[in-house]
């Protein structure tokens, strides 16, 4: 019974530590990331627009603005350039090319005009 208890303990420790012998589970990611925060507003009245799609082109990273038009996108490689695409029904789309991201703060304000 004592042997069974020891075996169960060893198995539980291996599960809890993610099988410590596997180096792939213990690599530390040193890539510095940053965040984009912003607000999308109506061009004419400057009111925030809710539900606007904000996408980093070339990725699956799409977020939607909150009730006040605010959005944020996390975990983007710092010191990189991205292309931001902003789409909303009945408004003209906006693309921001070569948005240079700093390691600290990246705030953008996007004004959308109504489509004709």
C-alpha distance (Angstrom), angle and dihedral (degrees) to the residues before:
residue distance angle dihedral
X1 . . .
X2 3.81 . .
X3 3.83 89.9 .
X4 3.80 91.4 52.3
X5 3.79 89.8 49.7
X6 3.82 91.3 52.2
X7 3.82 92.5 48.1
X8 3.82 91.6 50.3
X9 3.82 90.1 49.1
X10 3.83 91.8 51.2
X11 3.81 92.1 48.4
X12 3.81 91.2 48.4
X13 3.82 91.3 50.0
X14 3.81 91.1 50.5
X15 3.79 91.2 50.7
X16 3.81 92.6 46.3
X17 3.80 93.1 50.2
X18 3.80 95.4 42.9
X19 3.81 94.0 -113.1
X20 3.79 96.2 -56.6
X21 3.78 93.1 -147.4
X22 3.81 91.2 70.2
X23 3.83 106.8 89.7
X24 3.82 92.3 -164.9
X25 3.80 90.2 70.5
X26 3.79 93.2 55.0
X27 3.79 105.0 48.5
X28 3.76 113.3 123.5
X29 3.77 115.9 -135.4
X30 3.81 107.2 -135.1
X31 3.81 94.9 -179.7
X32 3.78 109.8 126.8
X33 3.78 113.4 -133.4
X34 3.76 133.8 -166.9
X35 3.78 139.9 -169.2
X36 3.79 136.8 -122.5
X37 3.78 117.3 -142.6
X38 3.74 124.3 -177.4
X39 3.75 153.5 141.8
X40 3.79 130.5 -121.2
X41 3.80 116.0 -152.2
X42 3.79 139.5 177.0
X43 3.81 108.3 -98.6
X44 3.82 94.6 -135.0
X45 3.79 103.8 44.5
X46 3.84 100.9 18.2
X47 3.82 91.0 -131.9
X48 3.80 117.5 147.8
X49 3.81 116.5 -101.8
X50 3.81 118.7 -137.3
X51 3.80 122.6 -144.4
X52 3.80 98.2 20.6
X53 3.83 114.4 155.2
X54 3.81 113.5 -125.8
X55 3.81 113.6 -173.0
X56 3.77 136.5 179.1
X57 3.80 100.8 -134.5
X58 3.79 113.9 -123.2
X59 3.80 93.9 28.5
X60 3.79 138.5 75.3
X61 3.79 88.0 -118.7
X62 3.83 106.1 122.1
X63 3.80 125.6 150.8
X64 3.80 133.1 177.9
X65 3.77 128.4 -133.3
X66 3.78 120.5 -108.8
X67 3.81 125.8 -122.8
X68 3.83 91.1 -74.2
X69 3.81 96.0 45.9
X70 3.81 95.4 -101.7
X71 3.80 123.8 139.3
X72 3.78 141.0 169.5
X73 3.79 134.6 -165.4
X74 3.82 118.2 -160.3
X75 3.80 135.3 -161.9
X76 3.77 101.1 33.5
X77 3.81 117.5 150.8
X78 3.80 108.6 -98.2
X79 3.80 119.8 -122.2
X80 3.79 91.2 26.8
X81 3.79 132.1 122.1
X82 3.79 119.6 -124.6
X83 3.77 137.2 -176.9
X84 3.80 111.5 -129.7
X85 3.81 119.5 -158.2
X86 3.80 120.5 -165.1
X87 3.84 120.0 -166.1
X88 3.79 133.1 177.0
X89 3.79 132.0 165.9
X90 3.84 113.1 -96.5
X91 3.83 91.9 8.9
X92 3.80 130.6 97.3
X93 3.80 112.9 -102.8
X94 3.79 119.6 -115.9
X95 3.80 126.5 -150.7
X96 3.79 121.2 -165.4
X97 3.81 108.6 -159.5
X98 3.81 124.7 -155.1
X99 3.78 97.3 3.6
X100 3.82 101.4 -174.9
X101 3.78 111.2 -142.0
X102 3.77 121.6 -147.9
X103 3.81 122.3 -155.1
X104 3.81 91.5 -112.4
X105 3.80 123.5 34.0
X106 3.81 127.9 6.9
X107 3.79 111.9 174.5
X108 3.79 123.8 169.4
X109 3.78 134.5 179.6
X110 3.79 117.9 -156.5
X111 3.80 123.7 -166.0
X112 3.79 116.3 -159.3
X113 3.79 123.0 -160.7
X114 3.79 122.8 -150.8
X115 3.79 116.1 -100.6
X116 3.79 117.5 -114.2
